[in-house]
């Protein structure tokens, strides 16, 4: 799985953090959530933390779901 990239964050006001992904706003955090995010981003991989906080990351089950019979195109169940 490729590593997340393209995330940046900036502080807006005294208690607001805006996370962008490739220049587009992805999340806005305020108050306690903003403080928790800033503490976590300093202690870990910033790109991975921002991907997790915005929900923009792979869960690892995409291949399994893609191969499920219900999700395949062209296979019509007859019964």
Buried (B, 14 or more C-beta within 10 A) or exposed (E): EEEBEBBBBEEEEEEEBBBBBEEEEBBEBEEEBBEEBBEBBEEEEBBBBBBBBBEBBEEEEEEEEEEEEEEEEEEEEEE
